[in-house]
Each structure stands twice: as structure tokens, then as C-alpha cells.
Amino acid sequence: MNNQELRQQINQKISTLSKEQLNSIWQFIESLNLPSQLPLPQGKTVLERMGGYPTTLLLGNEDLSYRDVRHKIIAEQIQKRHHLYFHSVFLSSILYYFTQFG
């Protein structure tokens, strides 16, 4: 059912109501005190939900408006992170080996 059909049905139903029934319906609607415009929910923005601005990119020395520059900086950060991770895994495996078979 589309809006036009719905409006026609509502108009037909309203035309069958008496004046007393219409008045009581209007009084009920007016008693609800509905605001003309509902306020928007005040939640966090997308940026706030993601943790804010990426400070590592904001503190960069280069012009981050170029994709190649951003790609290079992000690639360097990922390489550093993986380098540290693999070194810690390597060192922990050596320590484990020496403690088990020392």
C-alpha cells in the first residue's frame, strides 16, 4: 500500500466520524504536546568512535595530502611494528629454548 492509498483510506475513515469523535481525537493529539522537530541524538561522532585523529599522521613533517607520502609513512609504521613483533617472538623463542634445553 502506497502513501496515496493510505491517505484515501484515512480520509474515508475520517469522513465517517462524527464531530464529537473528531473533537476528542484532536483534543487527544493536542494533549500529547509533540515537539515540531525532534532533537537529534547526541552521540559520539564517527571520528570520536574511532579514537580521534591519528596523531602519528598529524605530527608528520611531510605534506600528507599526497597519497604516496601517506602510503610511505603508513608502510614505515607497519614495518616498525612487525620488526618489533618478530624480534620479540625471536627473543622469546631463544629464551624458551635455553630455559628448556640450556
Long-range contacts (C-beta under 8 A, 24 or more apart in sequence): none
